[in-house]
């Protein structure tokens, strides 16, 4: 059993990760600014902001893995890079592994590129895509002692298309995962399976990977 701290644990990605990790018997702590509408049994919920790490007390002590599922929306629109920078600095001097949930646009469109970002991003998604790209850059620039992994979801991933749990997923290295019909999608529950599988059986160290059907 691992102690897993999920930042943004009441959001879409974070909430699914919290539920999946708890279902496997892990010691799960969810950090968010708001209490969950429907708490997951067995999960410890901590209300607070990652922008004030000292205000969270000892919540990170003894954590095997911290997963950041922050979304650059609302009052966090321009705050995610600074929050991640502070989190990296805190964990670099520990043995805690760091997982970061990013976006699809930083993944490669095909082996050896270009990135989806380089093919053009609608203006309404550009900021969030840029934050994901910047977050990966922060991890790549971190000290060699920090063991991190970064997960790119597929092109369609969000609460507007929650889907169902099938127990299946594919990983694609740095290349966006697409089905045979060209679609690029995964349900929240199956995305969470991929993330918790990476926690249970680490396969990516200081590396990113893509997930989809």
C-alpha positions in Angstrom: 0.0 0.0 0.0 1.3 3.4 -1.0 0.6 6.8 0.5 -0.7 8.9 -2.4 -1.4 12.6 -2.2 -3.5 14.0 -5.1 -3.6 17.8 -5.6 -6.8 18.8 -7.2 -8.4 15.6 -5.9 -12.0 16.8 -6.3 -11.6 17.8 -10.0 -12.3 15.5 -13.0 -8.9 13.9 -13.4 -8.0 14.1 -9.8 -11.3 12.7 -8.6 -11.0 9.7 -10.8 -7.5 9.1 -9.7 -8.5 9.4 -6.0 -11.3 6.9 -6.5 -9.1 4.4 -8.4 -6.3 4.5 -5.9 -8.6 4.1 -2.9 -10.3 1.1 -4.6 -6.9 -0.6 -4.6 -6.4 -0.1 -0.9 -3.9 2.8 -1.0 -3.7 5.5 1.7 -5.1 8.4 -0.3 -5.1 12.1 0.6 -7.0 14.6 -1.6 -6.0 18.2 -1.5 -8.5 20.8 -2.9 -9.9 24.2 -2.1 -13.4 22.8 -1.8 -14.8 19.8 -0.1 -16.1 17.0 -2.4 -19.8 16.8 -3.1 -19.6 13.0 -2.7 -16.6 11.9 -0.7 -14.9 8.6 -1.6 -14.9 6.2 1.4 -11.5 5.8 3.0 -10.0 9.0 1.5 -8.6 11.8 3.7 -9.8 15.2 2.4 -7.7 18.2 3.1 -9.0 21.7 2.2 -6.3 24.1 1.3 -4.3 25.7 -1.6 -1.2 24.4 -3.2 -0.3 28.1 -3.6 0.4 28.0 0.2 2.3 24.8 0.8 3.3 25.8 4.3 -0.4 26.2 5.1 -0.9 22.5 4.3 1.2 21.4 7.2 2.7 17.9 7.2 0.3 16.5 4.5 3.2 15.6 2.2 5.3 13.9 4.9 5.7 10.2 4.2 4.0 10.4 0.8 5.3 7.8 -1.7 3.7 9.7 -4.6 2.3 13.1 -5.1 0.0 13.6 -8.2 -0.7 17.1 -9.4 -4.0 17.3 -11.3 -4.2 21.0 -11.3 -6.2 22.8 -13.9 -5.4 26.3 -15.1 -8.9 27.6 -14.8 -10.8 30.1 -12.6 -8.5 31.7 -10.1 -5.8 29.2 -11.0 -5.6 30.4 -14.6 -2.2 31.9 -14.2 -1.0 30.2 -11.1 -0.3 26.6 -12.1 3.4 27.0 -13.2 4.3 28.8 -9.9 2.4 26.2 -7.9 4.3 23.4 -9.7 7.6 25.2 -9.3 7.1 25.3 -5.6 6.0 21.7 -5.4 9.1 20.6 -7.4 11.4 22.5 -5.0 9.7 20.9 -2.0 9.9 17.3 -3.3 13.4 17.5 -4.9 14.9 17.0 -1.4 12.7 14.0 -0.6 12.3 10.5 -2.0 8.7 11.2 -3.0 7.8 10.6 -6.6 5.9 13.3 -8.5 3.2 12.7 -11.2 1.8 15.5 -13.2 -1.4 15.4 -15.4 -0.8 17.5 -18.4 -2.7 18.1 -21.7 -2.9 16.5 -25.1 -1.3 19.4 -27.1 2.2 18.8 -25.9 2.2 15.2 -27.2 3.6 14.3 -30.6 1.2 13.9 -33.5 3.4 11.1 -34.9 6.8 9.6 -34.1 9.5 12.2 -34.2 6.9 15.0 -34.2 5.5 17.6 -34.7 3.6 18.2 -31.5 -0.1 18.7 -31.7 0.5 22.2 -30.5 2.7 22.9 -33.6 -0.2 21.9 -35.9 -2.4 24.7 -34.4 -4.5 25.1 -31.3 -7.9 26.9 -31.2 -7.5 30.2 -29.3 -9.9 29.1 -26.5 -7.6 26.2 -25.7 -4.2 27.8 -26.2 -3.6 29.0 -22.7 -4.4 25.7 -21.1 -2.2 23.9 -23.7 0.7 26.3 -23.0 0.5 25.6 -19.3 0.8 21.9 -20.0 3.8 22.4 -22.2 5.4 24.7 -19.6 4.7 22.2 -16.8 6.6 19.5 -18.7 9.5 21.9 -19.2 9.6 22.6 -15.4 9.9 18.8 -14.8 12.6 18.3 -17.4 14.6 21.1 -15.8 14.3 19.7 -12.3 17.1 18.2 -10.3 18.2 14.7 -11.3 17.1 13.3 -7.9 13.4 14.0 -8.5 11.7 10.9 -9.9 8.7 12.3 -12.0 6.3 11.1 -14.6 4.0 13.3 -16.8 0.8 12.0 -18.4 -0.7 13.3 -21.6 -4.4 12.5 -22.0 -5.9 12.0 -25.5 -7.4 14.8 -27.5 -10.9 14.3 -26.0 -10.8 14.0 -22.2 -13.0 15.8 -19.7 -16.1 15.9 -17.7 -18.2 16.7 -20.8 -17.3 13.1 -22.1 -16.9 11.1 -18.9 -17.5 7.7 -20.5 -17.4 4.4 -18.6 -14.9 2.2 -16.9 -13.8 -0.6 -19.3 -10.5 -1.5 -17.6 -8.7 -1.0 -20.9 -6.3 1.6 -22.2 -3.2 1.9 -24.3 0.0 4.0 -23.9 1.8 5.6 -26.8 5.1 6.8 -25.5 5.3 10.5 -26.6 2.8 10.1 -29.4 -0.9 10.9 -28.9 -3.0 7.7 -28.7 -5.6 7.3 -31.4 -8.0 4.5 -32.2 -8.2 2.9 -35.6 -11.0 5.3 -36.7 -8.8 8.3 -35.8 -10.6 9.2 -32.6 -8.6 10.1 -29.6 -10.4 9.6 -26.3 -10.5 7.9 -22.9 -13.0 7.9 -20.0 -12.0 9.5 -16.7 -12.1 6.1 -15.0 -9.8 4.4 -17.5 -7.4 7.3 -17.5 -7.2 6.9 -13.7 -6.4 3.2 -14.1 -3.4 4.1 -16.3 -2.2 6.6 -13.7 -2.5 4.3 -10.8 -0.9 1.4 -12.7 2.1 3.7 -13.2 2.2 4.3 -9.5 1.8 0.6 -8.6 4.3 -0.5 -11.3 6.6 2.3 -12.3 7.6 2.2 -15.9 8.4 5.9 -16.6 11.1 7.7 -14.7 11.7 11.3 -15.4 9.6 10.7 -18.6 6.3 11.4 -20.1 3.7 9.1 -21.7 0.4 9.3 -23.5 -2.8 7.4 -22.7 -5.9 6.6 -24.7 -7.9 3.8 -26.3 
